[in-house]
Every structure is written in structure tokens, then in C-alpha cells.
Amino acid sequence: MSYKFIDEREPTDEELNSLMGEAIKKVRQKQKKAIEVFMNDLHNQIARIKQTKKHAKEA
């Protein structure tokens, strides 16, 4: 849906609800992606720490 109509006239409740729904959906997608990236990074950091500990014990 285009935001252009907002400049031209007062949007209807249905249009506002649609825009809000789209905005909420996009925020949730970004939030989900950010959590996935964070969890992957955390997992990688834990794996590196375990690897470092393993090498330290072997040395």
C-alpha cells in the first residue's frame, strides 16, 4: 500500500489499520532476524571459548 494518499486526503480507518498491520509485521520480522543473528553470534562465541579451553588443556 502506498503512503501517497496520506498527503492527498484523510486516510480511512481501514487504510490506517492496514498500514499499521504492515508496519507491525515488518518490525516483528526485523526483531526475529535480529534475535537469530544474536543467537548465532552467541553460539559462535561459546564454540570459540570451548575450542580455546580445549587447546589450553592440551598445551
Residue pairs with C-beta under 8 A, 6 or more apart in sequence:
1 15
1 18
1 19
1 22
3 19
5 11
5 15
11 19
